[in-house]
C-alpha cells in the first residue's frame, strides 16, 4: 500500500510507467443497486483504461493478486479495519 483516500487504496507505483493500481469502493453505485461497486483501476487514468469491475472486495483483491504479489487476507483485514463506514457490510 502506498497511499489511501476515502474509499480507495493505491498500490504498486511504477516510476517507469508513471502509474500503479488503485482499489476503489463506489458507495454511490452501491446505493443505486449496482452489483459492481468495487473497482481495480489504473491509478493515473482510472476512468478509461485498465479497469476491472468487481462484485466484492474479495474479487477485487484476487484481481490485484494476479497483477502483483499481495496477501489478500491481510489486505482485506486492513481495508475493513479502517473507518470506511459501511464497507464491511459491502464486502
C-alpha positions as CSV (number, residue, x, y, z in Angstrom):
1,X,0.0,0.0,0.0
2,X,1.4,3.4,-0.9
3,X,-1.4,5.8,0.0
4,X,-5.1,5.8,0.6
5,X,-8.1,8.2,0.2
6,X,-11.7,8.0,1.5
7,X,-12.6,4.7,-0.1
8,X,-9.6,4.0,-2.4
9,X,-6.2,2.4,-1.8
10,X,-3.3,2.7,-4.2
11,X,-0.7,0.1,-4.9
12,X,2.5,-0.6,-6.8
13,X,3.6,2.7,-8.2
14,X,5.9,2.2,-11.2
15,X,8.3,5.1,-11.8
16,X,9.0,4.0,-15.4
17,X,5.3,3.9,-16.5
18,X,4.2,6.7,-14.0
19,X,1.2,4.7,-12.9
20,X,0.0,2.0,-10.5
21,X,-3.1,0.2,-9.4
22,X,-6.0,1.6,-7.3
23,X,-8.6,-0.3,-5.4
24,X,-11.8,1.8,-5.0
25,X,-15.2,1.2,-3.5
26,X,-18.0,3.1,-5.2
27,X,-20.6,3.7,-2.5
28,X,-22.8,5.8,-4.8
29,X,-23.1,3.0,-7.3
30,X,-23.8,0.6,-4.5
31,X,-26.5,2.8,-3.1
32,X,-28.1,2.8,-6.6
33,X,-28.1,-1.0,-6.6
34,X,-25.1,-1.7,-8.8
35,X,-23.6,-5.2,-8.5
36,X,-20.2,-3.8,-9.4
37,X,-19.2,-1.4,-6.7
38,X,-15.5,-2.5,-6.3
39,X,-13.0,-1.3,-8.9
40,X,-9.4,-2.2,-9.6
41,X,-8.2,0.7,-11.8
42,X,-5.2,2.2,-13.4
43,X,-4.1,4.8,-10.8
44,X,-3.4,7.5,-13.4
45,X,-6.2,7.1,-15.9
46,X,-8.8,5.3,-13.8
47,X,-11.9,6.4,-15.7
48,X,-10.9,4.9,-19.1
49,X,-8.3,2.1,-19.2
50,X,-7.3,-1.0,-17.3
51,X,-10.4,-1.2,-15.1
52,X,-11.8,-4.3,-13.6
53,X,-15.3,-4.1,-12.1
54,X,-15.8,-6.5,-9.2
55,X,-18.8,-7.7,-7.2
56,X,-16.9,-7.9,-3.9
57,X,-13.8,-6.9,-2.1
58,X,-12.5,-10.5,-2.3
59,X,-12.9,-10.5,-6.0
60,X,-11.1,-7.2,-6.3
61,X,-8.2,-8.4,-4.1
62,X,-8.0,-11.5,-6.3
63,X,-7.6,-9.3,-9.4
64,X,-4.8,-7.4,-7.6
65,X,-3.2,-10.7,-6.6
66,X,-2.9,-11.7,-10.3
67,X,-1.2,-8.4,-11.1
68,X,1.4,-8.5,-8.3
69,X,2.3,-10.3,-5.1
70,X,-0.4,-9.4,-2.5
71,X,-1.5,-11.0,0.8
72,X,-5.3,-10.8,0.1
73,X,-6.3,-11.9,3.6
74,X,-4.1,-9.2,5.2
75,X,-5.3,-6.5,2.8
76,X,-8.9,-7.4,3.4
77,X,-8.4,-7.2,7.2
78,X,-6.6,-3.8,6.9
79,X,-9.1,-2.3,4.5
80,X,-12.1,-3.3,6.6
81,X,-10.4,-2.3,9.9
82,X,-10.2,1.3,8.7
83,X,-13.1,3.6,9.2
84,X,-15.0,3.3,5.9
85,X,-18.5,3.5,7.1
86,X,-20.5,0.5,5.8
87,X,-17.7,-1.1,3.7
88,X,-17.7,-4.1,6.0
89,X,-21.2,-4.9,5.0
90,X,-20.5,-4.3,1.3
91,X,-17.5,-6.7,1.3
